[in-house]
Amino acid sequence: MYIMGIDPGFSGALAVLDKDLKVDFVMDMPIIKVGKKRELDEAKLGMIFKMWKTKSVTVGLEKSQTMPNQGIVSSGRYMASYGFLRGLCVGNGIPYHLIQPQSWKKAMMPDMGKDKGASIQKVSQLYPELTLTRVKDHGIADAVLIARYLRKNILDGTTTPGEG
């Protein structure tokens, strides 16, 4: 059994933990340049999802929402990416749970700030072998914590599906 956590968006990431919560795989969200714009590398994501579906993976996808003061174009692109990731789960028959950011942050980082640096700090404590030195490593840290939240709070039964 494997658990994949996904922090969606262009600065997000994917992380896969094994049944013992050891990190098996991490990667930044694959992005390609199309003209002057950045887009999800949909082909690469499709290959990754096909690979993991054969290994009995369950996905925890951070539930996306538009943010105040975010432009309509960037909000639209972000939500399209989020929808694409949900579609990959459905299309590959991979079970998934939508997880509210407030829920996983509260459970996984109690008594800590909820900013991007806090998730890097927490994951560095849990997995000192992971090197998270880039500013954008918050995506990997968030994905790892989302996967842990999925396992501990949903799959292990302390929270019912859909609550997260």
SULRANOR-V620357 format. One record per backbone hydrogen bond with DSSP energy under -0.5 kcal/mol. NH is the residue of the N-H (numbers start at 1). CO is the residue of the C=O. E is the energy in kcal/mol with one decimal. If there is no record, write none. Layout:
BEGIN
nh=NH co=CO e=E
nh=NH co=CO e=E
END
This chain:
BEGIN
nh=2 co=56 e=-1.9
nh=3 co=17 e=-2.5
nh=4 co=58 e=-2.8
nh=5 co=3 e=-0.5
nh=5 co=15 e=-3.1
nh=6 co=60 e=-2.5
nh=7 co=13 e=-2.5
nh=8 co=6 e=-0.8
nh=12 co=9 e=-1.4
nh=13 co=7 e=-1.2
nh=14 co=27 e=-2.7
nh=15 co=5 e=-2.2
nh=16 co=25 e=-3.1
nh=17 co=3 e=-3.0
nh=18 co=22 e=-2.5
nh=21 co=18 e=-2.3
nh=24 co=16 e=-3.2
nh=25 co=16 e=-1.6
nh=27 co=14 e=-2.2
nh=29 co=12 e=-2.5
nh=32 co=39 e=-2.8
nh=34 co=32 e=-0.5
nh=34 co=37 e=-3.3
nh=35 co=33 e=-0.5
nh=37 co=34 e=-2.0
nh=39 co=32 e=-2.8
nh=41 co=30 e=-2.8
nh=42 co=40 e=-1.6
nh=45 co=41 e=-2.3
nh=46 co=42 e=-2.5
nh=47 co=43 e=-2.0
nh=48 co=44 e=-2.3
nh=49 co=45 e=-2.6
nh=50 co=46 e=-2.1
nh=51 co=47 e=-2.2
nh=52 co=48 e=-2.3
nh=53 co=49 e=-2.1
nh=54 co=50 e=-0.8
nh=54 co=51 e=-0.6
nh=55 co=52 e=-1.6
nh=56 co=53 e=-1.0
nh=57 co=52 e=-0.5
nh=58 co=2 e=-1.8
nh=59 co=95 e=-2.7
nh=60 co=4 e=-3.3
nh=61 co=59 e=-0.6
nh=61 co=97 e=-2.6
nh=62 co=6 e=-2.2
nh=62 co=60 e=-0.5
nh=63 co=99 e=-2.7
nh=70 co=67 e=-1.5
nh=75 co=71 e=-2.5
nh=76 co=72 e=-2.2
nh=77 co=73 e=-2.3
nh=78 co=74 e=-2.4
nh=79 co=75 e=-2.5
nh=80 co=76 e=-2.0
nh=81 co=77 e=-2.0
nh=82 co=78 e=-2.2
nh=83 co=79 e=-2.4
nh=84 co=80 e=-2.1
nh=85 co=81 e=-2.2
nh=86 co=82 e=-2.0
nh=87 co=83 e=-2.4
nh=88 co=84 e=-2.1
nh=89 co=85 e=-1.6
nh=90 co=86 e=-2.4
nh=91 co=87 e=-3.3
nh=92 co=88 e=-1.6
nh=93 co=90 e=-1.3
nh=94 co=89 e=-2.8
nh=95 co=93 e=-0.5
nh=97 co=59 e=-2.1
nh=99 co=61 e=-2.5
nh=100 co=98 e=-0.5
nh=100 co=164 e=-6.1
nh=104 co=100 e=-1.9
nh=105 co=101 e=-2.2
nh=106 co=102 e=-2.0
nh=107 co=103 e=-2.1
nh=108 co=104 e=-2.8
nh=109 co=105 e=-2.0
nh=112 co=109 e=-1.5
nh=118 co=115 e=-0.5
nh=119 co=115 e=-1.2
nh=120 co=116 e=-1.4
nh=121 co=117 e=-2.3
nh=122 co=118 e=-2.6
nh=123 co=119 e=-2.4
nh=124 co=120 e=-2.2
nh=125 co=121 e=-1.6
nh=126 co=122 e=-2.1
nh=127 co=123 e=-3.2
nh=130 co=127 e=-2.1
nh=132 co=130 e=-0.8
nh=133 co=131 e=-0.6
nh=137 co=134 e=-1.5
nh=138 co=135 e=-1.0
nh=139 co=136 e=-1.7
nh=141 co=137 e=-2.6
nh=142 co=138 e=-2.9
nh=143 co=139 e=-2.3
nh=144 co=140 e=-2.4
nh=145 co=141 e=-2.3
nh=146 co=142 e=-2.6
nh=147 co=143 e=-2.2
nh=148 co=144 e=-2.4
nh=149 co=145 e=-2.5
nh=150 co=146 e=-2.5
nh=151 co=147 e=-2.2
nh=152 co=148 e=-2.9
nh=153 co=149 e=-2.9
nh=154 co=149 e=-0.6
nh=154 co=150 e=-1.3
nh=155 co=150 e=-3.0
nh=156 co=151 e=-1.7
nh=157 co=154 e=-1.1
nh=159 co=153 e=-1.0
nh=163 co=160 e=-2.1
nh=164 co=160 e=-0.5
END
